[in-house]
């Protein structure tokens, strides 16, 4: 299965010397478990690259129920949209466990974009990939079964979490998180995972899901320019 590192990491394809310039203009920030990196309505004053830990991008319904939009891991950037469109933050970004980041202020980000055309091109590529995934998610919510949506989401996670072997990759997500991401009850997710396990595609294990090989979907995921 192919992999890509730039669904949430626009620096992945930049030259090494430009990555170093980005890092030189960044500052370390740390967050404890459950602490918000940012909240809806806040002004985007900078963006973050995750160095250690996991960050949950989520929102809440009026009765307090959480729905998870994405789980981000080391290497991923977050907070970029508000810097690009000038609108307030639209989601909660919550630390899961101890989180370390590098923070790049908006003024430095704008300066880097102005002087290095490679950065806007990398951002456009990343956002185009994410738009394909958004269309895929909308389609899946309307016409696909839970098992099919689960295949698509694990496929997405596999694209962004390359392992040492292409045919065996540990996807760092538990069944509760999958339920929140897919808007499904945990027992239903467990049932679908067990079916995929019986079919030999994956193995549910401590720390996540060990992927052997997935039946690639026919959706936009397969069309990503990797």
N, C-alpha and C positions, 0 to 999 in steps of 0.2 A: 504494500500500500504506500502511495506517495505521502510525503509530509511537507508542511510549510510552517515557517516560523513567524510569518508576518500578518496573521489575522488580528493580532493585538500588539505586534512589535514592529513599528515602522522603522526602527534603527537596524533591524536584522540584515537588510540588504545594502546598507550604507558602507562606503569604504572605511577601513579601520581608522584612518586619521580623522575622519569626520565623526565617527562614533566617539573617539577620544575627546573631540571638541565639545560634543554634547555632554559627556560625562564631566568635563572640567567646569562647565557652567551649572552643574547640578549640585544639590546639597542633600545630605542624608536626613531622612526623617523616619522615626520609628513609631509604631502603634501597638497598643496592647489588644488582646482578644476582645472583640465586641466594639472597639472604638471606631468611630466613623472617620474615614479620610475626607469625605465631603458629604453634604446632604442636599436634597432637592431645594432649589431656590437660591442657593449660594452663587456668588459670582465666581467665574473660573479665573483664578489668579495664577494658576500653574497646572502642570500635569506631573504624573508620577510614573516611575518605572519600578515594578515590583522586583525586589532582590531576594527576599526570603519570605516564606509563608504563603497564604492564600487570601484573596480578597473576593468577597461576594458582592456582586452588583444586583440590587434588588429594589423593589418598591412594596408598598403595603396598601391593602384595600381599606375602605372606610371602617370596617369592623376589625381591623388589625391583623388580618391574614397576610402573610408574606408570600410574594411570588418572586422567584429568583430568575434573573435574566441571563446571568453568566457567572462563571467561576474563573478567576484569573490567577495565574501562577507565575513564578519567577521568570523574568524576561519580558512579561507583558506590560504595556503602558495603559494607563487609564486617565480619564479626565481631559482627553484631547478634544472632544466635540465642542465643549463650551469655549475653548480657545479658538476654534475654527469658525464657529457661527456667531459668537458673541452673546449667546443666550445663557440664562442661568443653568446650573446643574439640573439634570432631569431625574437622577436616581440617587439612591443611597449606595455608598461604597463602604463596606463594613469589613474590618479585619477579622479573619478566622485564625486564631492563634496569634503568636507574636509575629509581627510583620515589619520588615525593613524595606525602605524604598529610597530611590533618589528622586528629588523634586526639582523640576525645571520651571523657573518663573516665566510668566507669559512674555515679559519684555525680552528675556533671553531667547525664548522660543521664536518669537517674531523676528528677532535679529538674525538667528540662524537660518530661518526660512528665507529671509530677504537675500542673504549672501550665498546660500547654497541651494541651487535648484534641485539637487538630488533629494532634498527633504520633502518638498511639496509633491514630487513624483512618487516617493515612497508612501506618503500619506494617502495619495489618491488611490494607489494600488491596494493598500490596506482597507480603505473605506469601500472600495468596489467589491472586495472579497466579502466584507461584512454585510453589504447590501444583498449580495447573492444569498447569504445565509439567512437574512431576515425574510426574503421572499420564500425561501425553502421552509422556514418555520411557519409562515402564514399558510402556505399550502398544506403542510403537514397537519396543522391544527384542524383544518377543514375536512380533509379527505382520507387521512391515514389512520390506521389502527395504532394502539399504544405500542405494540411490538415494532411496527414500522417506524414510528417516531423515535423509539428508543434506539433502533439501529442508526437512524440519521444522527442522533445526538452523540452517540458513542463514536460514530464515524468522524464527526466534527472534532471531538476531543482528541481522537487519534491523530488527526491532521496536525494538531497544534502541540502534541506531546510526543515527539519522536523518541523511541527507545533505542536500545543497543541493537536489537534485531527487528527487522521489518515485520516479521510474522509473529512476534511475541512482544507486546507492549503493555505496560502497566498504566491503566487509566486511573488517575487519582481522584475518584469520586465514589461516594457511598450511595446506598439505596435511598436514604432519606433525601440527599441532595438531588438525586435523579428525579424523585417524586416532585420536589419543589420546582425543578427546572421544567418538567413536563406537565405540571398541573395535574398530577395523578396521585392516587393513594398509594402508600408504600406497599401494601399487599399486592396491588395490581402490578407494580413495578417488579416486585420479587417474582411473581408468576411469569412475567414476560422474560426476565433474566434467566430463570430456570429453563424455560423453553429454548432460549438461545444457547444455553450451556449444554443441554441435551443434544442439540444439533451440532455441537462441536466448535462453535464460533468463538466462545470465550469461556473464562472460568472466574467465578466470583471468589475472591480471596481477601485476606487481610490487607487493608490499605487501598482496596479498590477493585477494579476489574482487569484481569489479565486477558488481553486480546490475543487470540490466535490468528484469526483472519475474519473479516466481516464481509457479508454479501453486499457489495457496494450498491448504494441506492442509485436510482436513475435521475435523481434531482440535481439541483444546481451544484451540490458538493462535488459531483463528478466532473463538473465543467470548470472548476477553479484552475487558473493558469499557474501551475506549480513550477 
